[in-house]
């Protein structure tokens, strides 16, 4: 299991952070959490394939978002978007 950590700032509703990653075939899990003090970003996550097509979307109730998915080997993108309370 490989764990990776990244940080970004989504400061307006028009701001979207995108992170690229490569993986072998298997299950990947992602969790995006707002800052613990005064965090007010309602996060939506989208998993995109290398062509930019949407593989899945996670937009649960509450501020944070996470998902787990089985993928084939390749390059993917995680899109972090603020869709609510900013």
PyMOL Python script that loads the backbone (N, CA, C, O; Angstrom):
from pymol import cmd

cmd.read_pdbstr("""\
ATOM      1  N   UNK A   1       0.845  -1.183   0.000  1.00  0.00           N
ATOM      2  CA  UNK A   1       0.000   0.000   0.000  1.00  0.00           C
ATOM      3  C   UNK A   1       0.887   1.243   0.000  1.00  0.00           C
ATOM      4  O   UNK A   1       1.792   1.363   0.825  1.00  0.00           O
ATOM      5  N   UNK A   2       0.631   2.147  -0.908  1.00  0.00           N
ATOM      6  CA  UNK A   2       1.357   3.415  -0.978  1.00  0.00           C
ATOM      7  C   UNK A   2       0.429   4.533  -0.562  1.00  0.00           C
ATOM      8  O   UNK A   2      -0.688   4.636  -1.070  1.00  0.00           O
ATOM      9  N   UNK A   3       0.869   5.361   0.345  1.00  0.00           N
ATOM     10  CA  UNK A   3       0.089   6.514   0.772  1.00  0.00           C
ATOM     11  C   UNK A   3       0.763   7.769   0.256  1.00  0.00           C
ATOM     12  O   UNK A   3       1.983   7.910   0.335  1.00  0.00           O
ATOM     13  N   UNK A   4      -0.042   8.680  -0.273  1.00  0.00           N
ATOM     14  CA  UNK A   4       0.452   9.937  -0.809  1.00  0.00           C
ATOM     15  C   UNK A   4      -0.377  11.050  -0.206  1.00  0.00           C
ATOM     16  O   UNK A   4      -1.584  10.899  -0.013  1.00  0.00           O
ATOM     17  N   UNK A   5       0.258  12.155   0.089  1.00  0.00           N
ATOM     18  CA  UNK A   5      -0.443  13.308   0.630  1.00  0.00           C
ATOM     19  C   UNK A   5      -0.167  14.515  -0.253  1.00  0.00           C
ATOM     20  O   UNK A   5       0.958  14.702  -0.715  1.00  0.00           O
ATOM     21  N   UNK A   6      -1.175  15.326  -0.488  1.00  0.00           N
ATOM     22  CA  UNK A   6      -1.029  16.541  -1.280  1.00  0.00           C
ATOM     23  C   UNK A   6      -1.905  17.616  -0.657  1.00  0.00           C
ATOM     24  O   UNK A   6      -2.873  17.314   0.040  1.00  0.00           O
ATOM     25  N   UNK A   7      -1.561  18.865  -0.911  1.00  0.00           N
ATOM     26  CA  UNK A   7      -2.332  19.980  -0.374  1.00  0.00           C
ATOM     27  C   UNK A   7      -2.680  20.941  -1.493  1.00  0.00           C
ATOM     28  O   UNK A   7      -1.948  21.067  -2.475  1.00  0.00           O
ATOM     29  N   UNK A   8      -3.788  21.603  -1.334  1.00  0.00           N
ATOM     30  CA  UNK A   8      -4.209  22.628  -2.273  1.00  0.00           C
ATOM     31  C   UNK A   8      -5.132  23.592  -1.575  1.00  0.00           C
ATOM     32  O   UNK A   8      -5.605  23.331  -0.469  1.00  0.00           O
ATOM     33  N   UNK A   9      -5.385  24.711  -2.227  1.00  0.00           N
ATOM     34  CA  UNK A   9      -6.290  25.714  -1.673  1.00  0.00           C
ATOM     35  C   UNK A   9      -7.348  26.026  -2.715  1.00  0.00           C
ATOM     36  O   UNK A   9      -7.038  26.448  -3.829  1.00  0.00           O
ATOM     37  N   UNK A  10      -8.597  25.814  -2.340  1.00  0.00           N
ATOM     38  CA  UNK A  10      -9.728  26.216  -3.156  1.00  0.00           C
ATOM     39  C   UNK A  10     -10.325  27.412  -2.448  1.00  0.00           C
ATOM     40  O   UNK A  10     -10.951  27.270  -1.398  1.00  0.00           O
ATOM     41  N   UNK A  11     -10.132  28.609  -3.025  1.00  0.00           N
ATOM     42  CA  UNK A  11     -10.497  29.833  -2.312  1.00  0.00           C
ATOM     43  C   UNK A  11     -11.770  30.488  -2.827  1.00  0.00           C
ATOM     44  O   UNK A  11     -12.319  31.360  -2.154  1.00  0.00           O
ATOM     45  N   UNK A  12     -12.257  30.091  -4.005  1.00  0.00           N
ATOM     46  CA  UNK A  12     -13.510  30.612  -4.538  1.00  0.00           C
ATOM     47  C   UNK A  12     -14.274  29.461  -5.173  1.00  0.00           C
ATOM     48  O   UNK A  12     -13.708  28.393  -5.406  1.00  0.00           O
ATOM     49  N   UNK A  13     -15.559  29.670  -5.456  1.00  0.00           N
ATOM     50  CA  UNK A  13     -16.346  28.596  -6.063  1.00  0.00           C
ATOM     51  C   UNK A  13     -15.887  28.292  -7.480  1.00  0.00           C
ATOM     52  O   UNK A  13     -16.158  27.198  -7.975  1.00  0.00           O
ATOM     53  N   UNK A  14     -15.215  29.195  -8.145  1.00  0.00           N
ATOM     54  CA  UNK A  14     -14.701  28.947  -9.481  1.00  0.00           C
ATOM     55  C   UNK A  14     -13.357  28.244  -9.499  1.00  0.00           C
ATOM     56  O   UNK A  14     -12.873  27.864 -10.566  1.00  0.00           O
ATOM     57  N   UNK A  15     -12.753  28.068  -8.348  1.00  0.00           N
ATOM     58  CA  UNK A  15     -11.428  27.458  -8.222  1.00  0.00           C
ATOM     59  C   UNK A  15     -11.557  25.944  -8.118  1.00  0.00           C
ATOM     60  O   UNK A  15     -12.353  25.432  -7.332  1.00  0.00           O
ATOM     61  N   UNK A  16     -10.762  25.231  -8.922  1.00  0.00           N
ATOM     62  CA  UNK A  16     -10.749  23.769  -8.903  1.00  0.00           C
ATOM     63  C   UNK A  16      -9.294  23.322  -8.859  1.00  0.00           C
ATOM     64  O   UNK A  16      -8.478  23.806  -9.643  1.00  0.00           O
ATOM     65  N   UNK A  17      -8.960  22.415  -7.963  1.00  0.00           N
ATOM     66  CA  UNK A  17      -7.615  21.827  -7.913  1.00  0.00           C
ATOM     67  C   UNK A  17      -7.657  20.461  -8.577  1.00  0.00           C
ATOM     68  O   UNK A  17      -8.599  19.694  -8.379  1.00  0.00           O
ATOM     69  N   UNK A  18      -6.617  20.156  -9.377  1.00  0.00           N
ATOM     70  CA  UNK A  18      -6.534  18.879 -10.067  1.00  0.00           C
ATOM     71  C   UNK A  18      -5.181  18.249  -9.769  1.00  0.00           C
ATOM     72  O   UNK A  18      -4.149  18.914  -9.856  1.00  0.00           O
ATOM     73  N   UNK A  19      -5.185  16.964  -9.416  1.00  0.00           N
ATOM     74  CA  UNK A  19      -3.973  16.227  -9.099  1.00  0.00           C
ATOM     75  C   UNK A  19      -3.882  15.022 -10.028  1.00  0.00           C
ATOM     76  O   UNK A  19      -4.866  14.306 -10.214  1.00  0.00           O
ATOM     77  N   UNK A  20      -2.716  14.795 -10.607  1.00  0.00           N
ATOM     78  CA  UNK A  20      -2.495  13.663 -11.500  1.00  0.00           C
ATOM     79  C   UNK A  20      -1.815  12.532 -10.731  1.00  0.00           C
ATOM     80  O   UNK A  20      -0.962  12.778  -9.879  1.00  0.00           O
ATOM     81  N   UNK A  21      -2.200  11.288 -11.039  1.00  0.00           N
ATOM     82  CA  UNK A  21      -1.516  10.150 -10.439  1.00  0.00           C
ATOM     83  C   UNK A  21      -1.526   8.985 -11.421  1.00  0.00           C
ATOM     84  O   UNK A  21      -2.402   8.893 -12.281  1.00  0.00           O
ATOM     85  N   UNK A  22      -0.563   8.114 -11.289  1.00  0.00           N
ATOM     86  CA  UNK A  22      -0.486   6.884 -12.075  1.00  0.00           C
ATOM     87  C   UNK A  22      -0.634   5.713 -11.115  1.00  0.00           C
ATOM     88  O   UNK A  22      -0.160   5.765  -9.980  1.00  0.00           O
ATOM     89  N   UNK A  23      -1.292   4.661 -11.576  1.00  0.00           N
ATOM     90  CA  UNK A  23      -1.528   3.507 -10.723  1.00  0.00           C
ATOM     91  C   UNK A  23      -1.447   2.221 -11.540  1.00  0.00           C
ATOM     92  O   UNK A  23      -1.653   2.221 -12.754  1.00  0.00           O
ATOM     93  N   UNK A  24      -1.148   1.147 -10.857  1.00  0.00           N
ATOM     94  CA  UNK A  24      -1.280  -0.177 -11.442  1.00  0.00           C
ATOM     95  C   UNK A  24      -2.714  -0.626 -11.257  1.00  0.00           C
ATOM     96  O   UNK A  24      -3.516   0.093 -10.661  1.00  0.00           O
ATOM     97  N   UNK A  25      -3.047  -1.788 -11.753  1.00  0.00           N
ATOM     98  CA  UNK A  25      -4.396  -2.316 -11.583  1.00  0.00           C
ATOM     99  C   UNK A  25      -4.629  -2.639 -10.115  1.00  0.00           C
ATOM    100  O   UNK A  25      -3.788  -3.262  -9.466  1.00  0.00           O
ATOM    101  N   UNK A  26      -5.774  -2.212  -9.597  1.00  0.00           N
ATOM    102  CA  UNK A  26      -6.109  -2.466  -8.199  1.00  0.00           C
ATOM    103  C   UNK A  26      -7.020  -1.396  -7.648  1.00  0.00           C
ATOM    104  O   UNK A  26      -7.545  -0.564  -8.388  1.00  0.00           O
ATOM    105  N   UNK A  27      -7.200  -1.424  -6.352  1.00  0.00           N
ATOM    106  CA  UNK A  27      -8.097  -0.498  -5.668  1.00  0.00           C
ATOM    107  C   UNK A  27      -7.335   0.729  -5.195  1.00  0.00           C
ATOM    108  O   UNK A  27      -6.249   0.617  -4.626  1.00  0.00           O
ATOM    109  N   UNK A  28      -7.909   1.899  -5.433  1.00  0.00           N
ATOM    110  CA  UNK A  28      -7.363   3.151  -4.921  1.00  0.00           C
ATOM    111  C   UNK A  28      -8.411   3.791  -4.020  1.00  0.00           C
ATOM    112  O   UNK A  28      -9.612   3.622  -4.227  1.00  0.00           O
ATOM    113  N   UNK A  29      -7.944   4.523  -3.024  1.00  0.00           N
ATOM    114  CA  UNK A  29      -8.834   5.229  -2.104  1.00  0.00           C
ATOM    115  C   UNK A  29      -8.344   6.649  -1.934  1.00  0.00           C
ATOM    116  O   UNK A  29      -7.140   6.888  -1.833  1.00  0.00           O
ATOM    117  N   UNK A  30      -9.270   7.595  -1.901  1.00  0.00           N
ATOM    118  CA  UNK A  30      -8.932   9.000  -1.720  1.00  0.00           C
ATOM    119  C   UNK A  30      -9.863   9.619  -0.696  1.00  0.00           C
ATOM    120  O   UNK A  30     -11.045   9.282  -0.623  1.00  0.00           O
ATOM    121  N   UNK A  31      -9.315  10.524   0.089  1.00  0.00           N
ATOM    122  CA  UNK A  31     -10.104  11.286   1.056  1.00  0.00           C
ATOM    123  C   UNK A  31      -9.625  12.720   1.022  1.00  0.00           C
ATOM    124  O   UNK A  31      -8.426  12.987   1.103  1.00  0.00           O
ATOM    125  N   UNK A  32     -10.563  13.639   0.902  1.00  0.00           N
ATOM    126  CA  UNK A  32     -10.251  15.067   0.932  1.00  0.00           C
ATOM    127  C   UNK A  32     -10.979  15.646   2.124  1.00  0.00           C
ATOM    128  O   UNK A  32     -12.194  15.508   2.262  1.00  0.00           O
ATOM    129  N   UNK A  33     -10.214  16.298   2.984  1.00  0.00           N
ATOM    130  CA  UNK A  33     -10.763  16.883   4.196  1.00  0.00           C
ATOM    131  C   UNK A  33     -10.464  18.370   4.231  1.00  0.00           C
ATOM    132  O   UNK A  33      -9.366  18.805   3.886  1.00  0.00           O
ATOM    133  N   UNK A  34     -11.456  19.144   4.651  1.00  0.00           N
ATOM    134  CA  UNK A  34     -11.227  20.571   4.828  1.00  0.00           C
ATOM    135  C   UNK A  34     -10.337  20.784   6.049  1.00  0.00           C
ATOM    136  O   UNK A  34     -10.171  19.880   6.868  1.00  0.00           O
ATOM    137  N   UNK A  35      -9.775  21.963   6.165  1.00  0.00           N
ATOM    138  CA  UNK A  35      -8.924  22.248   7.319  1.00  0.00           C
ATOM    139  C   UNK A  35      -9.760  22.153   8.586  1.00  0.00           C
ATOM    140  O   UNK A  35     -10.954  22.453   8.581  1.00  0.00           O
ATOM    141  N   UNK A  36      -9.123  21.735   9.663  1.00  0.00           N
ATOM    142  CA  UNK A  36      -9.876  21.488  10.888  1.00  0.00           C
ATOM    143  C   UNK A  36     -10.360  22.769  11.561  1.00  0.00           C
ATOM    144  O   UNK A  36     -11.345  22.748  12.298  1.00  0.00           O
ATOM    145  N   UNK A  37      -9.685  23.863  11.316  1.00  0.00           N
ATOM    146  CA  UNK A  37     -10.101  25.120  11.954  1.00  0.00           C
ATOM    147  C   UNK A  37     -10.686  26.048  10.901  1.00  0.00           C
ATOM    148  O   UNK A  37      -9.983  26.464   9.980  1.00  0.00           O
ATOM    149  N   UNK A  38     -11.925  26.365  11.025  1.00  0.00           N
ATOM    150  CA  UNK A  38     -12.655  27.272  10.133  1.00  0.00           C
ATOM    151  C   UNK A  38     -12.783  26.737   8.718  1.00  0.00           C
ATOM    152  O   UNK A  38     -12.922  27.525   7.783  1.00  0.00           O
ATOM    153  N   UNK A  39     -12.742  25.443   8.534  1.00  0.00           N
ATOM    154  CA  UNK A  39     -12.960  24.860   7.213  1.00  0.00           C
ATOM    155  C   UNK A  39     -14.415  25.020   6.811  1.00  0.00           C
ATOM    156  O   UNK A  39     -15.312  24.713   7.596  1.00  0.00           O
ATOM    157  N   UNK A  40     -14.661  25.499   5.593  1.00  0.00           N
ATOM    158  CA  UNK A  40     -16.045  25.716   5.172  1.00  0.00           C
ATOM    159  C   UNK A  40     -16.252  25.350   3.697  1.00  0.00           C
ATOM    160  O   UNK A  40     -17.130  25.912   3.041  1.00  0.00           O
ATOM    161  N   UNK A  41     -15.467  24.431   3.182  1.00  0.00           N
ATOM    162  CA  UNK A  41     -15.571  24.043   1.784  1.00  0.00           C
ATOM    163  C   UNK A  41     -16.327  22.728   1.657  1.00  0.00           C
ATOM    164  O   UNK A  41     -15.894  21.710   2.199  1.00  0.00           O
ATOM    165  N   UNK A  42     -17.449  22.737   0.950  1.00  0.00           N
ATOM    166  CA  UNK A  42     -18.195  21.518   0.647  1.00  0.00           C
ATOM    167  C   UNK A  42     -17.532  20.898  -0.581  1.00  0.00           C
ATOM    168  O   UNK A  42     -17.692  21.405  -1.692  1.00  0.00           O
ATOM    169  N   UNK A  43     -16.794  19.810  -0.392  1.00  0.00           N
ATOM    170  CA  UNK A  43     -15.939  19.224  -1.429  1.00  0.00           C
ATOM    171  C   UNK A  43     -16.720  18.259  -2.312  1.00  0.00           C
ATOM    172  O   UNK A  43     -17.505  17.441  -1.832  1.00  0.00           O
ATOM    173  N   UNK A  44     -16.483  18.376  -3.611  1.00  0.00           N
ATOM    174  CA  UNK A  44     -16.893  17.353  -4.575  1.00  0.00           C
ATOM    175  C   UNK A  44     -15.634  16.818  -5.222  1.00  0.00           C
ATOM    176  O   UNK A  44     -14.773  17.589  -5.645  1.00  0.00           O
ATOM    177  N   UNK A  45     -15.520  15.497  -5.302  1.00  0.00           N
ATOM    178  CA  UNK A  45     -14.389  14.857  -5.973  1.00  0.00           C
ATOM    179  C   UNK A  45     -14.867  14.233  -7.272  1.00  0.00           C
ATOM    180  O   UNK A  45     -15.945  13.642  -7.337  1.00  0.00           O
ATOM    181  N   UNK A  46     -14.043  14.375  -8.308  1.00  0.00           N
ATOM    182  CA  UNK A  46     -14.281  13.643  -9.542  1.00  0.00           C
ATOM    183  C   UNK A  46     -13.002  12.915  -9.905  1.00  0.00           C
ATOM    184  O   UNK A  46     -11.911  13.481  -9.836  1.00  0.00           O
ATOM    185  N   UNK A  47     -13.142  11.663 -10.290  1.00  0.00           N
ATOM    186  CA  UNK A  47     -12.038  10.866 -10.788  1.00  0.00           C
ATOM    187  C   UNK A  47     -12.152  10.870 -12.306  1.00  0.00           C
ATOM    188  O   UNK A  47     -13.174  10.465 -12.860  1.00  0.00           O
ATOM    189  N   UNK A  48     -11.093  11.332 -12.980  1.00  0.00           N
ATOM    190  CA  UNK A  48     -11.083  11.434 -14.435  1.00  0.00           C
ATOM    191  C   UNK A  48     -10.047  10.485 -15.009  1.00  0.00           C
ATOM    192  O   UNK A  48      -8.990  10.291 -14.409  1.00  0.00           O
ATOM    193  N   UNK A  49     -10.332   9.890 -16.162  1.00  0.00           N
ATOM    194  CA  UNK A  49      -9.334   9.048 -16.822  1.00  0.00           C
ATOM    195  C   UNK A  49      -8.363   9.934 -17.608  1.00  0.00           C
ATOM    196  O   UNK A  49      -8.496  11.158 -17.598  1.00  0.00           O
ATOM    197  N   UNK A  50      -7.397   9.327 -18.281  1.00  0.00           N
ATOM    198  CA  UNK A  50      -6.358  10.107 -18.953  1.00  0.00           C
ATOM    199  C   UNK A  50      -6.898  10.956 -20.091  1.00  0.00           C
ATOM    200  O   UNK A  50      -6.243  11.916 -20.495  1.00  0.00           O
ATOM    201  N   UNK A  51      -8.074  10.633 -20.620  1.00  0.00           N
ATOM    202  CA  UNK A  51      -8.696  11.415 -21.681  1.00  0.00           C
ATOM    203  C   UNK A  51      -9.600  12.513 -21.130  1.00  0.00           C
ATOM    204  O   UNK A  51     -10.187  13.275 -21.898  1.00  0.00           O
ATOM    205  N   UNK A  52      -9.720  12.600 -19.794  1.00  0.00           N
ATOM    206  CA  UNK A  52     -10.572  13.605 -19.166  1.00  0.00           C
ATOM    207  C   UNK A  52     -12.000  13.157 -18.950  1.00  0.00           C
ATOM    208  O   UNK A  52     -12.831  13.947 -18.503  1.00  0.00           O
ATOM    209  N   UNK A  53     -12.305  11.901 -19.257  1.00  0.00           N
ATOM    210  CA  UNK A  53     -13.652  11.379 -19.026  1.00  0.00           C
ATOM    211  C   UNK A  53     -13.893  11.085 -17.558  1.00  0.00           C
ATOM    212  O   UNK A  53     -12.992  10.627 -16.855  1.00  0.00           O
ATOM    213  N   UNK A  54     -15.096  11.346 -17.098  1.00  0.00           N
ATOM    214  CA  UNK A  54     -15.442  11.136 -15.688  1.00  0.00           C
ATOM    215  C   UNK A  54     -15.630   9.645 -15.427  1.00  0.00           C
ATOM    216  O   UNK A  54     -16.451   8.986 -16.065  1.00  0.00           O
ATOM    217  N   UNK A  55     -14.850   9.125 -14.469  1.00  0.00           N
ATOM    218  CA  UNK A  55     -14.951   7.731 -14.046  1.00  0.00           C
ATOM    219  C   UNK A  55     -15.961   7.626 -12.912  1.00  0.00           C
ATOM    220  O   UNK A  55     -16.798   6.723 -12.909  1.00  0.00           O
ATOM    221  N   UNK A  56     -15.890   8.539 -11.950  1.00  0.00           N
ATOM    222  CA  UNK A  56     -16.858   8.589 -10.862  1.00  0.00           C
ATOM    223  C   UNK A  56     -16.833   9.949 -10.198  1.00  0.00           C
ATOM    224  O   UNK A  56     -15.869  10.706 -10.314  1.00  0.00           O
ATOM    225  N   UNK A  57     -17.928  10.242  -9.492  1.00  0.00           N
ATOM    226  CA  UNK A  57     -18.070  11.496  -8.760  1.00  0.00           C
ATOM    227  C   UNK A  57     -18.476  11.170  -7.333  1.00  0.00           C
ATOM    228  O   UNK A  57     -19.320  10.305  -7.102  1.00  0.00           O
ATOM    229  N   UNK A  58     -17.868  11.871  -6.370  1.00  0.00           N
ATOM    230  CA  UNK A  58     -18.238  11.731  -4.960  1.00  0.00           C
ATOM    231  C   UNK A  58     -18.596  13.118  -4.426  1.00  0.00           C
ATOM    232  O   UNK A  58     -17.756  14.017  -4.380  1.00  0.00           O
ATOM    233  N   UNK A  59     -19.859  13.274  -4.024  1.00  0.00           N
ATOM    234  CA  UNK A  59     -20.328  14.541  -3.467  1.00  0.00           C
ATOM    235  C   UNK A  59     -21.284  14.240  -2.319  1.00  0.00           C
ATOM    236  O   UNK A  59     -22.486  14.484  -2.419  1.00  0.00           O
ATOM    237  N   UNK A  60     -20.734  13.703  -1.221  1.00  0.00           N
ATOM    238  CA  UNK A  60     -21.588  13.331  -0.091  1.00  0.00           C
ATOM    239  C   UNK A  60     -22.081  14.553   0.681  1.00  0.00           C
ATOM    240  O   UNK A  60     -21.590  15.667   0.496  1.00  0.00           O
ATOM    241  N   UNK A  61     -23.054  14.317   1.540  1.00  0.00           N
ATOM    242  CA  UNK A  61     -23.524  15.362   2.449  1.00  0.00           C
ATOM    243  C   UNK A  61     -22.395  15.703   3.411  1.00  0.00           C
ATOM    244  O   UNK A  61     -21.694  14.807   3.879  1.00  0.00           O
ATOM    245  N   UNK A  62     -22.212  16.965   3.708  1.00  0.00           N
ATOM    246  CA  UNK A  62     -21.144  17.394   4.607  1.00  0.00           C
ATOM    247  C   UNK A  62     -20.008  18.008   3.823  1.00  0.00           C
ATOM    248  O   UNK A  62     -20.083  18.128   2.600  1.00  0.00           O
ATOM    249  N   UNK A  63     -18.958  18.398   4.518  1.00  0.00           N
ATOM    250  CA  UNK A  63     -17.865  19.130   3.894  1.00  0.00           C
ATOM    251  C   UNK A  63     -16.841  18.237   3.209  1.00  0.00           C
ATOM    252  O   UNK A  63     -16.347  18.597   2.141  1.00  0.00           O
ATOM    253  N   UNK A  64     -16.507  17.101   3.777  1.00  0.00           N
ATOM    254  CA  UNK A  64     -15.440  16.253   3.257  1.00  0.00           C
ATOM    255  C   UNK A  64     -15.975  15.247   2.237  1.00  0.00           C
ATOM    256  O   UNK A  64     -17.177  14.985   2.185  1.00  0.00           O
ATOM    257  N   UNK A  65     -15.071  14.686   1.426  1.00  0.00           N
ATOM    258  CA  UNK A  65     -15.482  13.689   0.433  1.00  0.00           C
ATOM    259  C   UNK A  65     -14.407  12.620   0.330  1.00  0.00           C
ATOM    260  O   UNK A  65     -13.224  12.890   0.537  1.00  0.00           O
ATOM    261  N   UNK A  66     -14.830  11.400   0.007  1.00  0.00           N
ATOM    262  CA  UNK A  66     -13.884  10.303  -0.175  1.00  0.00           C
ATOM    263  C   UNK A  66     -14.508   9.263  -1.096  1.00  0.00           C
ATOM    264  O   UNK A  66     -15.720   9.249  -1.311  1.00  0.00           O
ATOM    265  N   UNK A  67     -13.663   8.395  -1.633  1.00  0.00           N
ATOM    266  CA  UNK A  67     -14.140   7.276  -2.427  1.00  0.00           C
ATOM    267  C   UNK A  67     -13.064   6.217  -2.518  1.00  0.00           C
ATOM    268  O   UNK A  67     -11.891   6.467  -2.241  1.00  0.00           O
ATOM    269  N   UNK A  68     -13.483   5.037  -2.911  1.00  0.00           N
ATOM    270  CA  UNK A  68     -12.596   3.912  -3.169  1.00  0.00           C
ATOM    271  C   UNK A  68     -13.099   3.266  -4.452  1.00  0.00           C
ATOM    272  O   UNK A  68     -14.303   3.079  -4.625  1.00  0.00           O
ATOM    273  N   UNK A  69     -12.168   2.920  -5.367  1.00  0.00           N
ATOM    274  CA  UNK A  69     -12.574   2.358  -6.643  1.00  0.00           C
ATOM    275  C   UNK A  69     -11.500   1.420  -7.169  1.00  0.00           C
ATOM    276  O   UNK A  69     -10.309   1.620  -6.931  1.00  0.00           O
ATOM    277  N   UNK A  70     -11.932   0.405  -7.880  1.00  0.00           N
ATOM    278  CA  UNK A  70     -11.004  -0.510  -8.532  1.00  0.00           C
ATOM    279  C   UNK A  70     -10.721   0.039  -9.931  1.00  0.00           C
ATOM    280  O   UNK A  70     -11.647   0.306 -10.696  1.00  0.00           O
ATOM    281  N   UNK A  71      -9.430   0.207 -10.263  1.00  0.00           N
ATOM    282  CA  UNK A  71      -9.024   0.802 -11.531  1.00  0.00           C
ATOM    283  C   UNK A  71      -8.100  -0.129 -12.300  1.00  0.00           C
ATOM    284  O   UNK A  71      -7.449  -0.994 -11.715  1.00  0.00           O
ATOM    285  N   UNK A  72      -8.048   0.051 -13.597  1.00  0.00           N
ATOM    286  CA  UNK A  72      -7.032  -0.599 -14.408  1.00  0.00           C
ATOM    287  C   UNK A  72      -5.801   0.298 -14.419  1.00  0.00           C
ATOM    288  O   UNK A  72      -5.903   1.487 -14.116  1.00  0.00           O
ATOM    289  N   UNK A  73      -4.655  -0.245 -14.759  1.00  0.00           N
ATOM    290  CA  UNK A  73      -3.410   0.528 -14.769  1.00  0.00           C
ATOM    291  C   UNK A  73      -3.537   1.719 -15.720  1.00  0.00           C
ATOM    292  O   UNK A  73      -4.128   1.615 -16.795  1.00  0.00           O
ATOM    293  N   UNK A  74      -2.971   2.847 -15.299  1.00  0.00           N
ATOM    294  CA  UNK A  74      -3.002   4.026 -16.154  1.00  0.00           C
ATOM    295  C   UNK A  74      -2.796   5.299 -15.381  1.00  0.00           C
ATOM    296  O   UNK A  74      -2.486   5.281 -14.190  1.00  0.00           O
ATOM    297  N   UNK A  75      -2.974   6.415 -16.076  1.00  0.00           N
ATOM    298  CA  UNK A  75      -2.872   7.749 -15.489  1.00  0.00           C
ATOM    299  C   UNK A  75      -4.280   8.290 -15.295  1.00  0.00           C
ATOM    300  O   UNK A  75      -5.133   8.186 -16.176  1.00  0.00           O
ATOM    301  N   UNK A  76      -4.503   8.869 -14.125  1.00  0.00           N
ATOM    302  CA  UNK A  76      -5.815   9.412 -13.758  1.00  0.00           C
ATOM    303  C   UNK A  76      -5.633  10.791 -13.131  1.00  0.00           C
ATOM    304  O   UNK A  76      -4.519  11.207 -12.809  1.00  0.00           O
ATOM    305  N   UNK A  77      -6.754  11.484 -12.966  1.00  0.00           N
ATOM    306  CA  UNK A  77      -6.760  12.802 -12.341  1.00  0.00           C
ATOM    307  C   UNK A  77      -7.838  12.831 -11.269  1.00  0.00           C
ATOM    308  O   UNK A  77      -8.922  12.275 -11.445  1.00  0.00           O
ATOM    309  N   UNK A  78      -7.528  13.486 -10.162  1.00  0.00           N
ATOM    310  CA  UNK A  78      -8.501  13.764  -9.111  1.00  0.00           C
ATOM    311  C   UNK A  78      -8.804  15.255  -9.185  1.00  0.00           C
ATOM    312  O   UNK A  78      -7.897  16.084  -9.112  1.00  0.00           O
ATOM    313  N   UNK A  79     -10.066  15.585  -9.330  1.00  0.00           N
ATOM    314  CA  UNK A  79     -10.500  16.979  -9.388  1.00  0.00           C
ATOM    315  C   UNK A  79     -11.212  17.305  -8.072  1.00  0.00           C
ATOM    316  O   UNK A  79     -12.179  16.641  -7.696  1.00  0.00           O
ATOM    317  N   UNK A  80     -10.724  18.327  -7.387  1.00  0.00           N
ATOM    318  CA  UNK A  80     -11.309  18.780  -6.128  1.00  0.00           C
ATOM    319  C   UNK A  80     -12.008  20.099  -6.388  1.00  0.00           C
ATOM    320  O   UNK A  80     -11.370  21.080  -6.772  1.00  0.00           O
ATOM    321  N   UNK A  81     -13.308  20.127  -6.183  1.00  0.00           N
ATOM    322  CA  UNK A  81     -14.119  21.296  -6.496  1.00  0.00           C
ATOM    323  C   UNK A  81     -14.927  21.690  -5.277  1.00  0.00           C
ATOM    324  O   UNK A  81     -15.426  20.831  -4.549  1.00  0.00           O
ATOM    325  N   UNK A  82     -15.055  22.963  -5.057  1.00  0.00           N
ATOM    326  CA  UNK A  82     -15.921  23.475  -3.993  1.00  0.00           C
ATOM    327  C   UNK A  82     -17.304  23.700  -4.554  1.00  0.00           C
ATOM    328  O   UNK A  82     -17.500  24.590  -5.382  1.00  0.00           O
ATOM    329  N   UNK A  83     -18.268  22.907  -4.119  1.00  0.00           N
ATOM    330  CA  UNK A  83     -19.619  22.991  -4.692  1.00  0.00           C
ATOM    331  C   UNK A  83     -20.640  23.582  -3.733  1.00  0.00           C
ATOM    332  O   UNK A  83     -21.825  23.663  -4.060  1.00  0.00           O
ATOM    333  N   UNK A  84     -20.198  23.990  -2.568  1.00  0.00           N
ATOM    334  CA  UNK A  84     -21.147  24.512  -1.593  1.00  0.00           C
ATOM    335  C   UNK A  84     -20.511  25.581  -0.749  1.00  0.00           C
ATOM    336  O   UNK A  84     -19.792  26.440  -1.259  1.00  0.00           O
ATOM    337  N   UNK A  85     -20.769  25.535   0.528  1.00  0.00           N
ATOM    338  CA  UNK A  85     -20.405  26.573   1.482  1.00  0.00           C
ATOM    339  C   UNK A  85     -18.946  26.988   1.381  1.00  0.00           C
ATOM    340  O   UNK A  85     -18.051  26.227   1.750  1.00  0.00           O
ATOM    341  N   UNK A  86     -18.714  28.168   0.893  1.00  0.00           N
ATOM    342  CA  UNK A  86     -17.379  28.751   0.859  1.00  0.00           C
ATOM    343  C   UNK A  86     -17.371  29.988   1.703  1.00  0.00           C
ATOM    344  O   UNK A  86     -16.339  30.649   1.820  1.00  0.00           O
TER     345      UNK A  86
END
""", "prot")
cmd.dss("prot")
cmd.show_as("cartoon", "prot")
cmd.util.cbc("prot")
cmd.orient("prot")
